[in-house]
Amino acid sequence: MILFKHEIKLNLKLIIIWSACVGFSCFGCILLFGGLKESMGEMADAYAQMGTFSSALGLDRMNVSTMEGFYATEVALIYAIGGAMFAAMAGVCMLSKEEEGHTSEFLNTLPLGRGYIVCWKYLSAAAMILFFNILCVVWEAAGFALAGEMPPGKSLALFHGAQLLMQLEVGSVCFLLSSVCKRKQTGAALGFAVLLYVMDLMCRIVPDIEDLKYVTPYYFSNATDIFAGGRVDGSMAAVSAAVAVISFGAAIVIYGRRDLAA
């Protein structure tokens, strides 16, 4: 628990800054909807007829002139990419920073055990992701309150639940990367988060690579799919959860067997 508190305290500024950036961006976009509502109504039909691009972004299923459609196609995209990037950073720094900062020798001489260290480090990363989501939701709630309207509560809750699971998967994979590397691979982690989004976009446009949807967690947590269908794909969510658990387990095994740099 001491290790958990230390990590949260150490990363508190990071949580606040990232949640403020992503949350405020969502907040600002929600407030913009009131001024754009009339013009978006005129553009809705044009958006819906943009072929595969329209299908990839869900513009053919959502009416962007409504708060629900505007949130699902515009605001949710900011939330998804920003959240995945934060989760990637939270995971990739947890273990490798000890070797990079030459503190692994001190940490691993304590009577804790490597498995204990990995577990509490992982819980710290998961807590950071949870706190980030809570703060972002507060920003969004403030935006909806000032705008005077909001999307359906059930779909909104499903979307945020799916986003939390998606971020945990991304964070877990990057946590596994952290257990392998001697230095923080922040750039690789951020690139990984963006690559997963590109994979989601491509598999929606190109039918021949549709199976990529099982690789990228953006697919099952896509806002337009959730708002249009009113549900989250349970099988794909289970795959996402399984990837997170396997990544965590692999990190325990790998970190426990590695020769750590002092």
VOGU-3710 file (C-alpha; in Angstrom, 3 decimals, decimal comma):
1> milfkheikl> 0,000/0,000/0,000  2,924/2,353/0,708  4,215/1,757/-2,814  0,723/2,444/-4,202  0,429/5,747/-2,325  3,935/6,743/-3,415  3,146/6,162/-7,093  -0,159/8,061/-6,943  1,506/10,988/-5,177  4,392/10,957/-7,652
11> nlkliiiwsa> 2,061/10,945/-10,666  -0,654/13,245/-9,309  0,512/16,180/-11,413  0,483/14,001/-14,544  -3,094/12,879/-13,811  -4,283/16,443/-13,249  -2,582/17,853/-16,355  -3,776/15,108/-18,713  -7,328/15,069/-17,350  -7,462/18,873/-17,578
21> cvgfscfgci> -6,244/18,848/-21,195  -8,539/16,063/-22,386  -11,468/17,019/-20,150  -11,313/20,711/-21,027  -11,136/19,874/-24,742  -14,319/17,813/-24,395  -15,887/20,542/-22,260  -15,105/23,192/-24,888  -16,443/21,084/-27,759  -19,692/20,427/-25,896
31> llfgglkesm> -20,176/24,154/-25,349  -19,451/24,810/-29,031  -22,403/22,649/-30,029  -24,927/25,383/-29,210  -23,336/27,773/-31,704  -22,780/25,105/-34,351  -26,172/23,422/-34,070  -27,836/25,245/-36,965  -24,894/24,910/-39,346  -24,369/21,262/-38,376
41> gemadayaqm> -27,974/20,584/-39,337  -27,261/21,796/-42,858  -24,097/19,680/-43,060  -25,589/16,456/-41,645  -26,847/15,173/-45,002  -23,534/15,942/-46,687  -21,622/14,095/-43,961  -23,874/11,059/-44,331  -23,069/10,788/-48,053  -19,273/10,708/-47,843
51> gtfssalgld> -19,033/6,987/-48,619  -16,581/4,782/-46,728  -15,206/7,751/-44,798  -18,688/8,473/-43,517  -19,123/4,821/-42,494  -15,737/4,697/-40,756  -16,571/7,692/-38,573  -20,193/6,680/-38,041  -21,521/9,796/-39,759  -24,020/7,701/-41,710
61> rmnvstmegf> -25,628/6,415/-38,495  -25,588/9,484/-36,255  -27,195/12,870/-36,794  -24,470/15,399/-35,976  -27,049/18,152/-35,524  -28,140/16,508/-32,238  -26,105/16,475/-29,044  -26,016/12,679/-29,134  -24,654/12,575/-32,679  -22,254/15,460/-32,142
71> yatevaliya> -20,851/13,871/-28,973  -20,489/10,401/-30,523  -18,752/11,585/-33,690  -16,718/14,561/-32,445  -16,245/14,773/-28,685  -15,889/11,034/-28,053  -12,999/10,850/-30,530  -11,001/13,350/-28,477  -11,803/11,401/-25,318  -10,843/8,042/-26,832
81> iggamfaama> -7,480/9,054/-28,295  -6,514/11,234/-25,330  -7,503/8,523/-22,859  -5,575/5,817/-24,693  -2,452/7,981/-24,824  -2,676/8,700/-21,108  -3,174/5,005/-20,318  -0,165/4,120/-22,467  2,009/6,621/-20,574  0,742/5,426/-17,201
91> gvcmlskeee> 1,603/1,817/-18,009  4,902/2,177/-19,818  6,649/4,178/-17,099  5,781/2,074/-14,059  8,586/-0,500/-13,991  11,206/0,731/-16,447  11,615/4,063/-14,654  13,225/2,241/-11,709  16,085/0,979/-13,862  16,365/4,208/-15,820
101> ghtseflntl> 16,486/6,209/-12,590  18,914/3,723/-10,951  16,497/3,070/-8,082  15,780/-0,583/-8,857  18,647/-1,752/-6,643  17,158/0,024/-3,627  13,565/-1,014/-4,371  14,398/-4,681/-4,897  16,515/-4,995/-1,779  13,465/-4,264/0,361
111> plgrgyivcw> 11,712/-7,340/1,811  8,858/-7,091/-0,663  9,478/-9,504/-3,523  9,222/-8,706/-7,214  5,703/-10,082/-7,518  4,543/-7,741/-4,751  6,199/-4,776/-6,474  4,668/-5,578/-9,869  1,177/-6,017/-8,392  1,183/-2,698/-6,558
121> kylsaaamil> 2,742/-0,919/-9,527  0,000/-2,309/-11,767  -2,715/-1,289/-9,307  -1,192/2,193/-9,262  -1,382/2,434/-13,058  -4,993/1,166/-13,014  -5,906/3,713/-10,323  -4,319/6,511/-12,364  -6,475/5,528/-15,344  -9,587/5,422/-13,148
131> ffnilcvvwe> -8,875/8,854/-11,610  -8,234/10,275/-15,082  -11,635/9,048/-16,287  -13,452/10,380/-13,228  -11,964/13,850/-13,674  -12,742/13,873/-17,406  -16,347/12,855/-16,733  -16,634/15,781/-14,312  -15,489/18,135/-17,093  -18,045/16,629/-19,470
141> aagfalagem> -20,832/16,839/-16,897  -20,067/20,539/-16,449  -20,243/21,015/-20,223  -23,595/19,232/-20,499  -24,963/21,282/-17,589  -23,970/24,570/-19,225  -25,157/23,436/-22,667  -28,534/22,455/-21,223  -28,701/19,065/-22,943  -26,869/15,750/-22,963
151> ppgkslalfh> -26,876/12,360/-24,758  -28,950/9,447/-23,357  -27,578/8,449/-19,961  -27,463/4,708/-20,683  -25,431/5,070/-23,874  -23,135/7,578/-22,209  -22,504/5,194/-19,297  -21,845/2,272/-21,671  -19,411/4,370/-23,662  -17,425/5,436/-20,613
161> gaqllmqlev> -17,397/1,886/-19,263  -16,048/0,627/-22,596  -13,482/3,419/-22,656  -12,259/2,474/-19,191  -11,813/-1,149/-20,276  -10,083/-0,057/-23,478  -7,675/2,141/-21,562  -6,935/-0,644/-19,102  -6,040/-2,924/-22,001  -3,736/-0,330/-23,577
171> gsvcfllssv> -2,204/0,451/-20,194  -1,679/-3,262/-19,466  0,094/-3,926/-22,764  2,343/-0,917/-22,156  2,907/-2,117/-18,580  4,137/-5,402/-20,083  6,488/-3,380/-22,298  7,711/-1,602/-19,187  8,628/-4,935/-17,588  10,856/-5,766/-20,558
181> ckrkqtgaal> 12,658/-2,466/-21,141  15,393/-0,802/-19,123  14,287/2,692/-20,145  10,920/4,383/-20,408  9,560/3,884/-23,924  7,171/6,832/-23,832  7,340/7,536/-27,548  6,665/3,908/-28,433  3,708/3,810/-26,029  2,114/6,953/-27,478
191> gfavllyvmd> 2,720/5,665/-30,984  1,105/2,361/-30,024  -2,029/4,166/-28,799  -2,318/6,115/-32,063  -1,560/3,005/-34,171  -4,480/1,164/-32,572  -6,802/3,996/-33,618  -5,466/3,913/-37,186  -6,060/0,137/-37,235  -9,665/0,697/-36,147
201> lmcrivpdie> -10,159/3,281/-38,879  -8,578/1,089/-41,557  -10,508/-2,081/-40,723  -13,755/-0,113/-41,041  -12,768/1,190/-44,480  -11,062/-1,868/-45,995  -13,172/-5,072/-45,790  -10,147/-7,334/-46,417  -8,588/-6,375/-43,077  -11,786/-6,408/-41,041
211> dlkyvtpyyf> -10,284/-8,988/-38,661  -8,111/-6,231/-37,217  -11,137/-5,336/-35,137  -10,129/-8,166/-32,778  -6,726/-6,535/-32,299  -7,665/-2,926/-31,612  -9,758/-2,089/-28,518  -10,981/1,085/-30,208  -13,385/-1,088/-32,206  -15,599/-2,366/-29,382
221> snatdifagg> -15,418/0,959/-27,515  -16,362/3,043/-30,564  -18,861/5,729/-29,569  -20,993/5,671/-32,722  -21,428/1,887/-32,469  -22,474/2,171/-28,828  -24,819/5,139/-29,270  -26,388/3,734/-32,440  -26,768/0,173/-31,141  -27,321/0,872/-27,456
231> rvdgsmaavs> -24,918/-1,890/-26,418  -21,279/-2,941/-26,156  -20,099/-6,094/-27,951  -19,643/-8,470/-25,006  -17,359/-10,938/-26,799  -14,935/-8,246/-27,897  -15,011/-6,667/-24,457  -14,106/-10,085/-23,030  -11,148/-10,288/-25,438  -10,013/-6,874/-24,231
241> aavavisfga> -10,244/-7,954/-20,587  -8,357/-11,167/-21,377  -5,537/-9,220/-23,053  -5,244/-6,994/-19,972  -5,083/-9,986/-17,604  -2,578/-11,888/-19,769  -0,374/-8,794/-20,093  -0,378/-8,337/-16,328  0,456/-11,995/-15,726  3,238/-11,935/-18,325
251> aiviygrrdl> 4,689/-8,802/-16,706  4,902/-10,604/-13,341  6,718/-13,581/-14,910  9,111/-11,534/-17,058  10,012/-8,987/-14,381  10,548/-11,750/-11,856  13,119/-13,479/-14,095  15,014/-10,484/-15,441  18,454/-9,340/-14,452  17,777/-5,788/-13,366
261> aa> 20,238/-2,958/-13,903  21,348/-1,164/-10,749
//
